Amino acid sequence: MNSSLHVVMFTDQHPNTLGGMQTSVELQRKFLSRAGHRSTVVSPALRGRDAAPDPDVLTMPALPLGPGEYGMSLPSKRAIAAVLDGLRRRGPIDVIHVQADFWGAAVGYAVAAALRVPVVHTMHNHVEAGLRATMPLPGLFQRAFGLMQRRVLHTGRPAPADSWAYLRGFASRAAVVTAPSTHFAELLRDHGVCRTAEVIPTGLDDDVAHELLAEPRDRNPRDRPVLTWIGRFSAEKRLIPFLQAVAASGITAQVDIFGDGAERHRAQRMAADITASTVNFRGRVPYRQMLAELRRSDALVQTSQGFETQGMTVYEAAALGTPTVLSDHRIAADLPRELVWLTPDDTIDGLARALSRATGDLREGHRLGGRAVDAERFLQSRQTELMIGAYRRAIAGR
């Protein structure tokens, strides 16, 4: 019988904030526990609201990162020493799982070196595309992160010249590197970040999936198909272009938008001018409710381009049998073709045409209420099983 493990996960954001990485961490914690293992999360403290006490989350002081709920932690010697002290109080550690790319990654690798513990690194973030989409001076921020990496990890080398060299600086110290999708694993290899990246996506919670798939689904076409958009209200997720496409297409649909973020007020003002479709801002909802809404929807709409390293909601929709209007064509590599409408190009007009085609198909009963395709391969228990294998190989090879 395999012995139980104590896994310490380092993240760039608190697990109670909104995001795919945070969902990945919470699901991994749940299914590690179910498999008989223990986990601790190290993250910046939660900003703006109180989190329920969690003895398995160790927080670092956080500085504001933008106007919303996100924060950053400075990877100072004092902060690293405090994390080391907190972890030593929690008993032996078998493996460190870095699910971060910035301050969380720097602290995680520094702690791993101090404790002589192997690292498994899941690279969730397309750093180059992310900085370009979210920062006014991406080159300046990239240089700052490179200098942080050099200082904290004592690389003895010049600061990395670009985002891929920066990621390589972490990957070179990892025992195992994983990626959440085939297309991002290929991108990491093509840019020389690592020789191999194991593909282990974030899955769908088994309990919720089985419960929702057991419920009957209305397969009757609706005159106003229900389209669902899920994500942060930020530039890289392209909520504003989505609303522009809804207006330009003239489709008659019910559009449900889940999430929150800095662009909320602008998005609400734009939605108020859309008359053919009804746009509902549903806010943030619990994980299970979001999946239930996705199951009841006629289609998901994914609008980011070149930014997603997985596109979790698209995988969740596929597992639940809900088709997707997909802007990022690379994500389609891991998805059933019969559950995808691809945009013809990256323009707002192209997205509008895809929305028109999708709503037309749905009104005619095509791709409506599709049967879940190979749902088991999308479940989190399977992904956690694969990750535990990665942990054990890292420990054996250290």
N, C-alpha and C positions, 0 to 999 in steps of 0.2 A: 504493500500500500504506500502511495506517495505521501511524504510528510507535508504538513500544512506550511504555507508561506506567509511571511509578513512583507507586504508590498507597500512601498511608499511612493505616492504619485505627486509629482510637482506640476503645478498649473500656473498660467499667467493671470487667471481670473478666479474669483471665488466660485465654488460649485453651485451656489444659489443664484448666479447671474445668468443672463440669457445667452445661449450660444451652443453650437454643435459640440465643441470640445467639452463644455460643462455637462451636456447630456451624456456624452461618451464616458466621462469620469463617473457620473452617478450610476450609470448602468453597469460599468465595470465593477464598481464597489458592490453593488447588489449581488451580481452573479459570482464574484469572488467569494463573498460570504456564503452564498448558497453552496458553493463547491468546497467549503470548509477552510477557506483562507481568510487572512486578516489584512485590512488595508488602512492606511493613513493618508490623508490628503494635506499637502502643504500649499497654501495659496495666499495672495493678498487678502487683507480683511475686507469684509463687505462694506460698501459705501452706501450711505443714504437711507438705510433701513437696517433693522436688527434681524439677525439670523437666529433661528431656533438653535439652542445649544447642541453641539455635535462633538462628542469626545474624540471622534476620529478625524477632525479637521483642525489642523494647526495653522494659525494665521500669522502673517507678517504685517507690519505697519504698511498702510496704503496711502499713496498720494493720489489726488484726483487725476483722472485721465479723460478729459473731455467733460461735457455737461451731464452725462448720464450716470449709470451705476458702476461704471468700470473704474478700476484703480490700478496703479502700478506700485511695485515695491523696489526700493533701491537695494541692489545686491552688495551691501557694504559688509565689511568684516564683522561688524557688530550684529547685523541681521543674520549672517551665516552662522555665527557662534550661537545666537539664540535658537535657531532652528536645530542645530546639532544638539544643544542642551535638551530641547524639547523632545527630540527623537530618542535620545539615549534613555530618557525616562520611560519610553514605551517598549523597551526590550529590544532584542536582536532584530536586525533587518536583513532580509534575504536578497532583495532586489529593489532597485529604484526604477520607477517607470516615469520618465519625463514625458508629460503631455503638454509641452510648452515650447516656445521658440524664443522667448525674450528673457525677462528677469527671472521667471520661474525656471527656465532651462539653465541659466547661469548658476543660480543657487543650487539647483538639483545636481549638476555636475560637480560643483565645489563640495557639496556634502558627500557625494558618492566617493570622491577622491579621499576625503578625510576619513571616511568609514571603511574604505577599501571594499566597496560594494559594487557589483556590476550594474550597468545601466541598459535598460531597454527604452528606446526613444521612438515614440509615435509622432511623426511629423504631420501635424494637422494643418499647417499654415503655409500657403504659397506666399512666402514673405515678399518677394519682388512685386507680385500683383497686388498684394494687400497694402503695402506701403504706398504704391503708386495710386491706389484707389482711395486711400483714407487720409494721407498726409500731404500738406501743402508743399513741403520740400522733402520728398522721399529720399533723395541722395544724402541729405544731411542726417536724417534719422537713421539711415542704414549705417553711416559712418559712426554715429554715436553708439549703436548696438554693437558694431564691430569692436570699437574701443572698449566697451563694457566687457565683451567676451575675452579680449586679450588681457585686460587687467584682472578680472575675477579668476580666470582659468590659468593665468601665468603661462600663456602659450609661447612666449619668447619670439614671436613672429610679428611682422607688421599686421595691422588691422586688415581684415578681409576686404577685398576691393569691391565685391558685389554680394548680393543676397545668397547666391549659390555657394560661394566660398565661405560665407558666414555659416550656413547650414552644415557645410562640410567640416567646419571647425568643431561642431558638436558631434556629428556622426562619426568622426574619426576616433572619438573616445567612447562610443557606444559598443556594447557587445552585440546588440541586435537593433536594427532599424526597421520599423514597420510604417506602412502608409495605409490610409483608409480607402484607397481605390486603385484600380489597375492603372488608370491614366496618370495619377500622381506618382505612383511608384516608378513608372517609365520616365517621367519627367525628372525625378531625383537621379535616376541612373544616367539619363542622357546628359545631365549637367554635372556629372562627376561627384555628386554629393556622397554616394555610397555605391558599392559594387552591386549589392542586392538589397532590396527593400521588400519585406514580406507584406502581402496585402491582407490586412485584417480590418475590415470596415467596422464602424459602429453599427450595432444591430438594433432590432426592434424588441422591446421587452416581451419575453415569451408569454408572460401571464396576460398582458393586455392584448397581444396578438391573438392568442387562442380564444379569448373571451369575445373579441370583436369579430373574428372570422366565423364564430359560431352563430352570430346574430344574423337573421335574414336581412337581405338587402333589397331595396326597392329597385327593380330593373325597368320600370316604366319611364320612357323619355319624358323630360320636363320641357315645357315651352321656354322657361328661363333656367337654363342649366346653372348649377351651383359651381362656381370656380373658387378655389381656395389659394391664397397667397400667405406664406409663413416666413417670418424672418425679422432681423433687425431693420429698423427704419434708417438705413444709412446708405451712403452713395454707392458702395460696392454691391449692395443687394438689388439696386435698381428698382426700387418701389416707384419712384417718380416716373421713370420711363414706362413702367407697367401701366400706371394710371393714364399716361398720355396715349398709350396704345389702345387701352379700353375706350377712351374718348374717340380716337381716330377711327377705330374699327366700326363703331356704331352698333356693336353687339348688344343683344338684350339678354342679360344674365344677372344672376345674383352673385356678387363678388364679395367674399368674406376675407378680411385681412386680419391676420393674427400677428401680434408682436408689438413692439414699441421702439422708440428711439428718437434721435435728434430731428429727423425729418417729419415727425408726426403732424405738426401744425400745418406745414406746407402741403403735405399729402391730403389732409382733411379739407383744406381750402380748394385744392384741385378736384377732389371727389365731389364737392358740393356742386360743381358745374357740370357733372356728368348726369345726363338725363335718361338715356336709353337703358342703362344698367343701374342697378341699385348697389351701392358700395357701402358695406358695413365694416366699421372698425371694431373688432372684437377684443382688442387688447391682449394682454398676456393671460394664458389659461394654463391649468395644470396639464402635465404630460399626457395623462390618459384622456382627458377631454379633447386635447388637440388631435390625438390619434382617432378618437371617435368621430370628430368633425371631418377629418380627412377621409375616413371610411365612408361617411355619408355624402361626401362631395362627389360631383360628377367628374371633376378633374382638378389636379394641382397645377399651379403655374409657377415655374422656376425661372427667374429672370436674370440672375447674375451671370457674368461672362468672364471666363478665364480666372475666376477667383476661387471657386470652390475646389477643395481637395477631395471631397466626397459628394456633398450635396445630400445630407442625411434625409431630408424630407422626401426626396425623390425615391430613395430606397424604402422608406417607410410606406410611401404610397404604393410602390410596387408590391410590397409584402401584403398589403391590404387589398390589392386588386384595383386600385384607383389609378387611372392613366394620368400622364403629365404632359403639359406643354413645356418643352425644354429649350432654353436658350443656349446653354452650354453643351455643345454637341459631344464633347469628350466624355461627359458623364454617362452618355448612352452606352458606352462600351460594356458596362456591367449590368445593363438592364434589358428586360424582354422588349423586343421591337414593337410587339403588338400593344404595348402600354405607353407609347411615346408619340407625340407630335413634335417634330423638330422645326424650329424657325428657319426660314429660307436664308436669312442673313442676320447680321447683328444690329440692324436698324430698328427704330421704333415702328416704321412701316412694316418691316418683316415680322415683328412680333404681332402687330395688328392683324396681318394676314393669317398668321398661325392661330390666333384667337378666333378669327372668323371661321376658319376651317374646322377647328375643334368644336366650337359651339354648334356648327352646322351638323357635324357628325353625331354629336350627342343628341340633338333634337331628333335625328333620324334613327336613333337607337344603336348607333355604331360605337363600339368600345365602352358601352355603358355598363357599369356594375360588373366589370370583368372579374373572372375568377382569379384568385391570388395565384401567381406563378411561382412554384418552387419556394413557398414561403419559408420553409425550414432553413434554407441557406441564409436567410436574412435575419434570423433570430439571434438575440444577444448571447444565449447560452452557448451557441456554436462559436461565436467570436471570442468569448471568454475562454473557452476550451483551447482555441488556437493560441491565445495570448499566454495562457499558463504554460503551454509548450515552449513558447519563446522565452518566458521567464526561466524555465528549467534549463534550457540550452545556454542561456546567459550565465547562469550560476555554475553549470558544469564546465563552461569554458573559461572561467575567469582566471 
